[in-house]
Amino acid sequence: MRSGKGGAGVIHFRREKGAEKGGPDGGDGGRGGHIILKGSNNLWTLLHLKYRKHVHAEDGKSGEGGRRSGKQGPDEILEVPVGTIAKDSETGEVLGEITEHGQELILLPGGRGGLGNDNFKTPTVQAPRHSQPGEFGLEGWIVLELKLLADVGLVGFPNAGKSTLLSAISAAKPEIADYPFTTLVPNLGVVAYRDFKSFVMADIPGIIEGASEGKGLGLRFLRHIERNSVLLFMVPATADDIKIEFQILLNELKKYNPELLDKQRILAITKGDLIEKSEHKKILKNAPEGIPTVLISSVSQLGIDKMKDLIWNALTEIN
């Protein structure tokens, strides 16, 4: 990306009938165009910027005689979804974040326009013959990263039933199949609750052990969990050891960002329709302690209303 260069100030003297040696009246140069990020609720991805590797704002125009300033270079405004973070590609430093619709963030300011010779006149120097050039714009490689804004993030191993749950309780239609990593991109769904209330749920690609070190699709999507208010952990009822699977998920989040453990957590034991009803109490009794737990089935709707109640109560506590 490169912002615009400022226009040059001009050296000019007033020349008109009756004032053959008029004073300096050189105008200032115009500012170069900024590179600006602008939040938009109408966008959900950064796909529209995928092939725009080079973004240049226009330069400002030079000043003119008669103290007329040069035209300002038009700003280059890049519309992005809410939740977009801008980082310096070399240092990884976060330059800013778009958190609401209409918010603007100047990534690279345009160069200032130079001053015309009218600015340099003094009682002793009444005919200055110098002006300033415009400042150069800034240039750099910026990485744009989107973190999904959702109330609830689904956390689980591949095939834990996250996509099935999202499709069952919202209008979202994620791809569903019985092989790992069916979900390659995060999906959002609006979940209806009682009395016309609702909350947003994010289906995030499955985590595997070692995800915090880059295994699987880990690092690519773990960042989305940072933006969720509540984390809904999902472990299948058919798992060999529910406590161990839950602990592995918890450890991966802790390794990636310990602050994630400060978020509200709920455990949903999924695929309850695949086990005998007589085993339900036993499974819940052997669940991890210290976390609200519910046994659910996206197919039979078992425990779905109770799960929604737990989620809503957690969101209400946060707000």
C-alpha positions as CSV (number, residue, x, y, z in Angstrom):
1,M,0.0,0.0,0.0
2,R,1.1,3.5,-0.7
3,S,-0.4,6.8,0.3
4,G,-0.3,9.9,-1.9
5,K,2.5,12.4,-2.1
6,G,1.7,16.0,-1.0
7,G,1.6,18.6,-3.8
8,A,4.4,21.2,-4.0
9,G,4.0,24.7,-2.8
10,V,4.4,27.3,-5.6
11,I,6.6,30.3,-6.0
12,H,4.5,33.1,-7.5
13,F,4.2,36.9,-7.3
14,R,1.1,39.0,-7.9
15,R,1.3,40.7,-11.3
16,E,-1.5,43.0,-12.4
17,K,-2.0,46.4,-13.7
18,G,-0.8,49.0,-11.2
19,A,1.1,46.3,-9.2
20,E,4.0,45.2,-11.4
21,K,5.9,44.2,-8.3
22,G,3.2,42.8,-6.2
23,G,4.0,40.6,-3.2
24,P,4.3,36.8,-3.1
25,D,1.0,34.9,-3.4
26,G,2.2,31.3,-4.1
27,G,-0.4,28.8,-2.8
28,D,0.2,25.6,-0.8
29,G,0.2,22.1,-2.2
30,G,-2.6,19.8,-1.5
31,R,-2.3,16.8,0.9
32,G,-1.8,13.4,-0.6
33,G,-4.6,10.8,-0.3
34,H,-4.8,8.6,2.7
35,I,-5.2,4.8,2.7
36,I,-8.3,4.3,4.9
37,L,-10.1,1.2,6.2
38,K,-13.8,1.6,6.7
39,G,-16.1,-0.9,8.6
40,S,-19.2,-2.2,6.8
41,N,-21.9,-4.5,8.0
42,N,-22.6,-5.4,4.4
43,L,-19.4,-7.4,4.1
44,W,-18.6,-10.7,5.7
45,T,-15.3,-11.6,4.2
46,L,-12.1,-10.0,2.8
47,L,-12.5,-11.9,-0.5
48,H,-13.1,-8.7,-2.5
49,L,-9.5,-7.6,-1.6
50,K,-7.8,-10.9,-2.4
51,Y,-6.4,-9.7,-5.7
52,R,-5.7,-6.1,-4.7
53,K,-2.1,-6.5,-3.6
54,H,-1.1,-3.0,-4.6
55,V,-3.3,-0.1,-3.3
56,H,-2.2,3.4,-4.2
57,A,-3.8,6.7,-3.2
58,E,-3.5,9.7,-5.5
59,D,-1.0,12.5,-5.0
60,G,-2.0,16.0,-4.1
61,K,-1.8,18.8,-6.7
62,S,0.6,21.7,-6.6
63,G,-0.4,25.1,-5.4
64,E,-1.2,28.0,-7.7
65,G,-0.8,31.8,-7.7
66,G,-3.3,34.0,-6.0
67,R,-2.8,32.0,-2.8
68,R,-4.8,29.1,-4.3
69,S,-4.1,25.8,-2.6
70,G,-3.6,22.7,-4.7
71,K,-6.4,20.0,-4.8
72,Q,-6.1,17.3,-2.2
73,G,-5.4,13.8,-3.4
74,P,-8.6,11.6,-3.1
75,D,-8.4,9.1,-0.3
76,E,-8.4,5.4,-1.1
77,I,-11.1,3.9,1.1
78,L,-11.1,0.1,1.5
79,E,-14.4,-1.2,2.9
80,V,-13.9,-4.2,5.2
81,P,-16.1,-6.4,7.5
82,V,-16.4,-5.5,11.2
83,G,-13.8,-7.5,13.0
84,T,-10.9,-6.7,10.6
85,I,-7.5,-6.2,12.1
86,A,-4.6,-4.5,10.3
87,K,-1.0,-5.6,11.1
88,D,2.4,-4.6,9.9
89,S,3.6,-7.5,7.8
90,E,7.2,-7.3,9.1
91,T,6.8,-6.7,12.8
92,G,3.3,-8.2,13.3
93,E,2.4,-5.0,15.2
94,V,-1.4,-4.4,15.3
95,L,-2.0,-1.0,13.6
96,G,-5.7,-0.9,14.4
97,E,-9.0,-2.7,14.5
98,I,-12.4,-2.1,12.9
99,T,-15.1,-2.9,15.5
100,E,-18.2,-1.1,14.3
101,H,-20.0,-0.1,11.1
102,G,-18.8,3.2,9.6
103,Q,-15.6,3.3,11.7
104,E,-12.7,4.7,9.7
105,L,-9.0,3.9,10.4
106,I,-6.2,5.8,8.6
107,L,-3.6,3.1,7.8
108,L,-1.2,5.2,5.8
109,P,-1.6,9.0,6.0
110,G,-0.9,11.0,2.8
111,G,2.1,13.4,2.6
112,R,1.5,17.0,3.6
113,G,1.4,19.6,0.9
114,G,4.4,22.0,0.7
115,L,4.0,25.6,1.6
116,G,4.0,28.3,-1.1
117,N,6.2,31.3,-1.0
118,D,3.5,33.4,0.5
119,N,4.2,31.7,3.8
120,F,7.8,32.8,3.9
121,K,7.4,36.6,3.6
122,T,8.8,38.7,6.5
123,P,9.3,42.4,7.1
124,T,12.9,42.0,5.9
125,V,12.3,39.4,3.2
126,Q,9.3,40.7,1.3
127,A,9.9,38.7,-1.9
128,P,10.9,35.2,-0.9
129,R,11.9,33.0,-3.8
130,H,11.5,29.6,-2.2
131,S,8.7,27.2,-1.4
132,Q,8.4,23.7,0.0
133,P,8.1,20.5,-1.9
134,G,5.3,18.1,-0.8
135,E,6.1,15.3,1.6
136,F,6.3,11.8,0.3
137,G,3.5,9.4,1.1
138,L,4.0,6.4,3.3
139,E,4.5,2.9,1.8
140,G,4.3,-0.5,3.4
141,W,2.9,-4.0,3.3
142,I,-0.2,-4.4,5.5
143,V,-1.8,-7.7,6.5
144,L,-5.6,-7.6,6.9
145,E,-7.0,-10.3,9.2
146,L,-10.6,-11.0,9.9
147,K,-11.8,-12.2,13.3
148,L,-15.4,-13.2,13.4
149,L,-17.6,-11.3,15.7
150,A,-20.0,-13.8,17.3
151,D,-21.7,-14.3,20.7
152,V,-20.9,-18.0,20.8
153,G,-18.0,-19.9,19.4
154,L,-18.2,-23.7,18.9
155,V,-15.0,-25.5,20.0
156,G,-14.4,-29.1,19.4
157,F,-12.6,-31.8,17.4
158,P,-13.4,-32.5,13.8
159,N,-16.7,-34.4,13.5
160,A,-17.9,-33.3,17.0
161,G,-21.2,-32.2,15.4
162,K,-20.6,-28.5,15.3
163,S,-21.8,-27.9,11.8
164,T,-24.8,-30.2,12.3
165,L,-25.8,-28.2,15.4
166,L,-25.5,-24.9,13.6
167,S,-27.6,-26.1,10.7
168,A,-30.2,-27.5,13.1
169,I,-30.8,-24.3,15.2
170,S,-30.1,-21.6,12.6
171,A,-30.7,-20.8,9.0
172,A,-27.0,-21.3,8.2
173,K,-26.2,-24.2,5.8
174,P,-22.6,-25.3,6.4
175,E,-21.2,-28.3,4.6
176,I,-21.7,-31.5,6.6
177,A,-19.9,-34.8,6.0
178,D,-18.5,-37.6,8.1
179,Y,-14.8,-36.9,7.4
180,P,-12.4,-34.6,9.4
181,F,-12.1,-30.9,8.5
182,T,-15.4,-30.7,6.5
183,T,-15.6,-27.1,7.7
184,L,-12.7,-25.2,6.0
185,V,-14.1,-21.7,6.6
186,P,-15.9,-20.3,9.7
187,N,-19.7,-20.1,9.4
188,L,-22.1,-17.8,11.2
189,G,-25.7,-18.4,12.1
190,V,-28.3,-16.4,14.0
191,V,-30.0,-18.6,16.6
192,A,-33.6,-17.7,17.6
193,Y,-34.3,-17.7,21.3
194,R,-37.4,-17.0,23.5
195,D,-39.5,-13.8,23.1
196,F,-37.9,-12.9,19.7
197,K,-34.4,-12.7,21.2
198,S,-31.4,-14.1,19.3
199,F,-27.7,-14.6,19.4
200,V,-25.0,-15.2,16.8
201,M,-23.1,-18.6,16.8
202,A,-19.9,-19.3,14.9
203,D,-19.0,-22.8,13.7
204,I,-15.2,-22.8,13.6
205,P,-13.1,-25.6,11.9
206,G,-12.2,-28.4,14.3
207,I,-9.2,-28.3,16.6
208,I,-6.8,-31.1,16.9
209,E,-4.1,-31.7,19.5
210,G,-1.2,-29.5,18.5
211,A,-3.4,-26.9,16.9
212,S,-1.7,-24.1,18.9
213,E,1.6,-25.1,17.3
214,G,0.1,-25.0,13.8
215,K,-1.1,-28.5,13.2
216,G,-4.2,-29.1,11.2
217,L,-6.0,-25.9,10.6
218,G,-5.3,-24.7,14.1
219,L,-3.5,-21.3,14.0
220,R,-5.5,-20.3,10.9
221,F,-8.8,-20.4,12.8
222,L,-8.0,-20.3,16.6
223,R,-7.9,-16.5,16.3
224,H,-11.7,-16.4,15.6
225,I,-12.3,-17.8,19.1
226,E,-10.8,-14.7,20.6
227,R,-13.8,-12.6,19.5
228,N,-16.5,-14.9,21.0
229,S,-18.2,-14.0,24.3
230,V,-19.1,-17.6,25.2
231,L,-17.3,-20.8,24.2
232,L,-19.5,-23.8,23.7
233,F,-17.2,-26.9,23.9
234,M,-18.6,-29.9,22.1
235,V,-17.5,-33.5,22.8
236,P,-19.4,-36.5,21.3
237,A,-21.1,-38.9,23.8
238,T,-19.4,-41.7,21.9
239,A,-15.9,-40.4,22.8
240,D,-13.7,-42.9,24.7
241,D,-13.1,-40.4,27.5
242,I,-15.1,-37.1,27.6
243,K,-13.0,-35.6,30.3
244,I,-9.7,-36.2,28.4
245,E,-11.1,-34.8,25.1
246,F,-12.4,-31.7,26.9
247,Q,-9.0,-31.2,28.6
248,I,-7.1,-31.4,25.3
249,L,-9.4,-28.7,23.8
250,L,-8.8,-26.6,26.9
251,N,-5.0,-27.0,26.8
252,E,-4.9,-26.0,23.1
253,L,-6.7,-22.8,23.9
254,K,-4.5,-22.1,26.9
255,K,-1.3,-22.6,24.8
256,Y,-2.6,-20.3,22.0
257,N,-3.9,-17.5,24.3
258,P,-4.3,-18.0,28.1
259,E,-6.8,-15.2,28.2
260,L,-9.3,-17.4,26.4
261,L,-9.7,-19.3,29.6
262,D,-11.3,-16.2,31.2
263,K,-14.3,-16.6,28.8
264,Q,-17.6,-18.2,29.9
265,R,-17.6,-21.9,29.0
266,I,-20.3,-24.4,28.5
267,L,-20.0,-28.1,27.6
268,A,-22.4,-29.8,25.2
269,I,-22.1,-33.5,25.0
270,T,-23.3,-34.2,21.4
271,K,-24.8,-37.1,19.5
272,G,-27.0,-38.1,22.4
273,D,-29.3,-40.0,20.0
274,L,-26.5,-42.6,19.4
275,I,-26.5,-43.9,23.0
276,E,-29.2,-45.6,25.1
277,K,-31.4,-43.4,27.1
278,S,-30.5,-45.4,30.2
279,E,-26.9,-44.2,29.8
280,H,-27.7,-40.5,29.8
281,K,-27.4,-40.0,33.6
282,K,-24.1,-41.9,33.7
283,I,-22.6,-39.8,31.0
284,L,-23.5,-36.6,32.7
285,K,-22.3,-37.9,36.0
286,N,-18.8,-38.6,34.5
287,A,-18.6,-35.2,32.8
288,P,-15.9,-32.6,33.8
289,E,-16.6,-30.7,36.9
290,G,-17.0,-27.0,37.3
291,I,-18.6,-26.3,33.9
292,P,-22.3,-26.2,33.0
293,T,-23.0,-29.3,31.0
294,V,-25.9,-30.5,28.8
295,L,-26.4,-33.6,26.7
296,I,-27.8,-32.8,23.3
297,S,-28.7,-34.3,19.9
298,S,-29.0,-32.1,16.9
299,V,-31.0,-34.8,15.2
300,S,-33.7,-35.5,17.8
301,Q,-33.5,-32.0,19.4
302,L,-32.6,-33.6,22.8
303,G,-31.4,-30.9,25.2
304,I,-31.4,-28.1,22.6
305,D,-33.7,-25.8,24.6
306,K,-31.7,-26.3,27.8
307,M,-28.5,-25.6,25.9
308,K,-30.0,-22.3,24.6
309,D,-31.0,-21.4,28.2
310,L,-27.4,-22.0,29.4
311,I,-26.0,-19.9,26.5
312,W,-28.4,-17.0,27.1
313,N,-27.8,-16.9,30.8
314,A,-24.1,-16.8,30.2
315,L,-24.4,-14.0,27.7
316,T,-26.7,-12.1,30.1
317,E,-24.1,-12.4,32.9
318,I,-21.4,-10.9,30.5
319,N,-23.6,-8.0,29.5
